[in-house]
Amino acid sequence: MTTTTIRLPQDLKSRVAAAAKRSGTTAHSFILEAIAEKAAQEEQRAEFEAQAEARYANITATGKAVAWEEMRSYLEARLDGESAQRPQPRKLAP
């Protein structure tokens, strides 16, 4: 494990210490968990953006997409526990 030094303003250091105490852990563990959560959040955001870019590239390559109204109806039916036929992509109107 490597060592990294961070400089915290006193008020933040106090807040971290208090939060760590409330959660029953050390300030060190609390900070490590916070950094891990933030890194995971950023990785998830980057994955979401990459997926969106890939889907947009597919739309531009094929010219096909599912209308939002159809997809929304499909998703609402699924949320209500109904079986619904997945909408099929169609050519976009020019």
trRosetta pair geometry for C-beta under 8 A, 3 or more apart (Angstrom, degrees):
i j d omega theta_ij theta_ji phi_ij phi_ji
6 31 7.8 -172 47 -172 143 142
8 12 4.8 -125 -176 87 102 112
8 13 4.4 128 106 -63 127 90
8 16 7.0 -51 -164 4 162 140
9 12 4.8 84 61 10 84 105
9 13 7.0 -153 91 -9 40 89
10 13 5.5 -55 -146 37 33 114
10 14 6.3 34 156 -20 66 104
11 14 5.8 -53 -150 35 32 112
11 15 6.5 33 151 -19 64 105
12 15 5.5 -52 -147 37 35 113
12 16 6.2 37 153 -20 67 104
13 16 5.8 -52 -147 36 30 111
13 17 6.4 31 153 -19 63 107
13 27 7.8 30 -163 -159 71 146
14 17 5.7 -54 -147 36 31 112
14 18 6.3 28 156 -17 65 107
15 18 5.8 -57 -147 39 30 109
15 19 6.1 27 156 -17 66 109
16 19 5.8 -57 -143 40 29 109
16 20 6.1 30 157 -21 65 108
16 27 5.3 78 131 -146 104 99
16 30 5.9 156 -174 104 88 133
16 31 6.3 25 -162 -68 138 92
17 20 5.8 -55 -145 36 27 111
17 21 6.4 29 155 -20 62 106
17 27 5.1 -27 -95 -84 63 124
18 21 5.7 -54 -149 34 30 112
18 22 6.5 30 153 -18 64 105
19 22 5.7 -53 -149 36 32 112
19 23 6.3 17 157 -7 66 110
19 30 6.1 133 100 -161 98 147
20 23 6.0 -66 -146 46 29 101
20 25 5.2 -94 -163 82 82 77
20 26 5.9 -15 174 143 135 17
20 27 4.5 -138 -1 -83 165 50
20 29 7.0 123 -142 64 114 85
20 30 3.8 -107 -92 -30 99 146
21 24 7.6 38 179 -71 30 28
23 30 6.6 127 56 -100 134 108
25 29 4.3 -105 170 84 119 129
25 30 5.4 147 94 -56 117 83
25 33 7.7 42 113 -5 166 138
26 29 4.7 95 55 9 82 100
26 30 6.8 -141 95 -6 43 88
27 30 5.4 -54 -146 37 32 117
27 31 6.3 33 155 -20 66 105
28 31 6.0 -57 -150 35 27 108
28 32 6.4 26 153 -17 63 107
29 32 5.6 -54 -146 38 32 112
29 33 6.2 32 156 -18 66 106
30 33 5.9 -56 -149 37 27 109
30 34 6.4 28 153 -20 63 108
31 34 5.6 -54 -147 36 32 113
31 35 6.4 31 155 -18 65 105
32 35 5.9 -56 -149 36 30 109
32 36 6.3 29 153 -18 65 108
33 36 5.6 -55 -146 38 32 112
33 37 6.2 34 155 -20 66 106
34 37 5.8 -53 -146 36 29 112
34 38 6.4 28 155 -17 63 107
35 38 5.8 -56 -147 38 31 110
35 39 6.3 31 154 -19 65 107
36 39 5.8 -54 -145 37 30 111
36 40 6.3 30 155 -18 64 107
37 40 5.8 -56 -147 38 30 110
37 41 6.3 33 153 -22 64 106
38 41 5.5 -51 -147 34 31 115
38 42 6.5 30 154 -17 64 104
39 42 5.8 -55 -150 37 31 109
39 43 6.3 32 152 -19 65 106
40 43 5.6 -53 -146 37 32 113
40 44 6.3 34 154 -20 65 106
41 44 5.8 -55 -149 36 29 111
41 45 6.4 30 152 -19 63 106
42 45 5.6 -52 -147 36 33 112
42 46 6.3 33 153 -19 66 105
43 46 5.7 -54 -147 37 31 111
43 47 6.3 32 153 -20 64 106
44 47 5.6 -53 -147 37 31 113
44 48 6.3 36 152 -22 64 105
45 48 5.6 -52 -149 34 31 115
45 49 6.4 30 153 -17 64 105
46 49 5.8 -54 -148 37 32 110
46 50 6.3 33 153 -20 65 106
47 50 5.7 -53 -146 36 31 112
47 51 6.3 32 154 -19 64 106
48 51 5.8 -56 -149 37 29 111
48 52 6.4 29 152 -19 64 107
49 52 5.6 -53 -146 37 33 113
49 53 6.3 34 154 -20 65 104
50 53 5.7 -52 -147 36 31 112
50 54 6.4 32 153 -19 64 105
51 54 5.7 -53 -147 36 32 111
51 55 6.3 30 154 -17 65 106
52 55 5.8 -55 -147 38 30 110
52 56 6.3 30 154 -19 65 107
53 56 5.7 -55 -146 37 30 110
53 57 6.3 33 153 -21 64 105
54 57 5.6 -52 -148 35 31 113
54 58 6.5 34 151 -20 63 104
55 58 5.5 -51 -151 34 34 114
55 59 6.6 37 150 -21 65 102
56 59 5.5 -49 -150 33 36 113
56 60 6.4 30 154 -13 67 104
57 60 5.9 -56 -146 41 31 106
57 61 6.0 30 155 -20 65 111
58 61 5.7 -56 -141 39 29 110
58 62 6.0 0 168 5 66 113
59 62 6.6 -70 -136 50 21 89
59 63 7.4 72 172 -98 55 11
59 64 6.9 -126 -133 71 59 44
59 65 5.1 27 -130 -73 112 105
59 92 7.5 61 -178 -38 98 133
60 63 7.5 25 -161 -70 23 51
62 89 7.3 39 115 135 138 145
63 91 5.4 7 127 -138 104 78
63 92 5.7 -123 180 23 70 94
64 89 3.8 80 151 147 112 116
64 90 6.0 -178 -145 93 89 10
64 91 5.7 -51 -92 -82 73 40
64 92 7.0 -167 -107 -24 21 78
65 89 5.7 -30 -109 -144 3 96
65 90 7.3 -44 62 57 47 56
65 92 5.6 38 22 -70 107 101
66 70 5.7 -116 177 81 91 117
66 71 4.9 99 123 -58 122 108
66 87 4.7 111 -147 104 120 120
66 88 7.3 169 -99 99 97 17
66 89 5.3 -78 -54 -93 74 62
66 90 7.5 92 -101 13 44 76
67 70 4.6 84 67 9 91 105
67 71 7.0 -170 89 -6 45 87
67 87 7.4 -103 44 167 74 153
67 90 7.5 -8 -26 40 93 113
68 71 5.7 -59 -143 42 34 108
68 72 5.9 36 158 -24 69 107
69 72 5.9 -53 -144 35 26 112
69 73 6.5 27 156 -18 61 106
70 73 5.9 -55 -150 35 30 110
70 74 6.4 31 152 -19 63 108
70 87 4.0 104 145 -109 121 156
71 74 5.5 -55 -149 37 33 115
71 75 6.2 30 155 -17 68 107
71 87 5.9 -103 -74 36 59 139
72 75 5.8 -56 -144 39 30 108
72 76 6.2 30 157 -18 65 108
73 76 5.9 -56 -145 38 28 110
73 77 6.4 30 156 -20 63 106
73 84 7.6 -176 129 -159 78 147
73 87 8.0 93 63 -50 99 125
74 77 5.9 -58 -153 34 27 111
74 78 6.5 24 152 -17 63 107
74 84 5.1 171 -142 126 65 138
74 85 7.7 -88 -116 82 105 44
74 86 6.2 73 -153 -126 144 45
74 87 5.4 -117 -44 -15 142 99
75 78 5.6 -55 -149 37 33 112
75 79 6.3 35 153 -20 66 105
76 79 5.6 -52 -147 36 33 113
76 80 6.4 28 154 -14 64 107
77 80 5.8 -61 -151 41 31 108
77 82 4.3 -75 -177 72 85 118
77 83 7.8 -28 147 93 114 13
77 84 3.7 97 99 -57 141 139
78 81 7.7 58 180 -64 32 15
78 82 7.0 -91 -76 62 26 69
78 84 5.8 -94 -54 27 76 120
